[in-house]
């Protein structure tokens, strides 16, 4: 029976090939629009993920400041100062923390040969490479042994390398930081950088050797990664622990500034989801226009084939047979138009390439641009939308055809 239905549908489409082709083109354009809009939404989401992955997602930064509220006998305006004891306290009381590093930084004169520049020099533990999502281009990062031996070794950012060494090989060379010689053991891959941000001009050295340039008893900040989805609760716990240690009010948010990247990630996830829903809705409306065209053509087909329907009913065809016959024709046009539309969407997505997003305002930010990559989930959603539109568009004419009175249909001119 299925073969007969397909044969009938093919015969009807071939008899009105021009009309069928135009209707199919409308459905193809509609499904191509749906697929491309959903692909754009997915590409936007991946671009946002790449931007945050550049800095690290499950990352929290604690920066001491001054109190703005009186707590106990402490007056407002007291300076909060972190020490290595706070590192131990946080690690002991927050098992969600996976890696943690103190950080002390200062501007230093960094020189090689006759070239000299003022760069940000920061002292961290060896795990700062993973905490801050740093990627090595060549060489190695300093390790725990370098930390214990107070080794004068340095890992430099891409811009710092270009300014100090230009096109020369920097590995194994010795630079002077405020006149003290340090060996370059690693070069970092360029990170995304907005405007005049000096993120690629940082020189990383072991925390123990940072005392060459600055008192490391007090920390400028604390950085840590964590493994939990309840990042808000973790932030509250960290603030409560530090409030107890440093005797400030836990509600005083100015005493310790907390930068929690997952908050921004979550905000952009909501924006991305809303964008996908909006784009999917717009695509569905566009496909709906093609569905209206399909419905109109099928209604015309029912009118033109009224006598044929009457003959079929006179020969014993049931209402269900007529309904399935016309519905099969509509779904065949829908299916063929859908295949053509998906092929068109793939061709457009491959020809468009990369759409500028973050690279328009940042350097080294090609990974933060949008690429129209059609995911299997996108095809599944688009196919479901196409099926619903095709079913609704074909069902109304099919029901009308099945309800025709056979005697009136045979009299139709």
Secondary structure as GFF3:
##gff-version 3
##sequence-region A 1 413
A	DSSP	alpha_helix	2	15	.	.	.	ID=ss1
A	DSSP	alpha_helix	17	55	.	.	.	ID=ss2
A	DSSP	beta_strand	59	64	.	.	.	ID=ss3
A	DSSP	alpha_helix	84	93	.	.	.	ID=ss4
A	DSSP	beta_strand	97	112	.	.	.	ID=ss5
A	DSSP	beta_strand	115	124	.	.	.	ID=ss6
A	DSSP	alpha_helix	128	131	.	.	.	ID=ss7
A	DSSP	beta_strand	136	139	.	.	.	ID=ss8
A	DSSP	alpha_helix	144	148	.	.	.	ID=ss9
A	DSSP	beta_strand	153	156	.	.	.	ID=ss10
A	DSSP	alpha_helix	158	165	.	.	.	ID=ss11
A	DSSP	beta_strand	174	177	.	.	.	ID=ss12
A	DSSP	beta_strand	180	188	.	.	.	ID=ss13
A	DSSP	beta_strand	193	194	.	.	.	ID=ss14
A	DSSP	three_ten_helix	199	201	.	.	.	ID=ss15
A	DSSP	beta_strand	202	206	.	.	.	ID=ss16
A	DSSP	three_ten_helix	207	212	.	.	.	ID=ss17
A	DSSP	beta_strand	221	226	.	.	.	ID=ss18
A	DSSP	alpha_helix	231	246	.	.	.	ID=ss19
A	DSSP	beta_strand	256	260	.	.	.	ID=ss20
A	DSSP	alpha_helix	261	304	.	.	.	ID=ss21
A	DSSP	alpha_helix	306	314	.	.	.	ID=ss22
A	DSSP	alpha_helix	319	352	.	.	.	ID=ss23
A	DSSP	beta_strand	354	355	.	.	.	ID=ss24
A	DSSP	three_ten_helix	358	360	.	.	.	ID=ss25
A	DSSP	beta_strand	362	363	.	.	.	ID=ss26
A	DSSP	three_ten_helix	366	368	.	.	.	ID=ss27
A	DSSP	beta_strand	370	371	.	.	.	ID=ss28
A	DSSP	alpha_helix	376	402	.	.	.	ID=ss29
A	DSSP	alpha_helix	406	411	.	.	.	ID=ss30
###
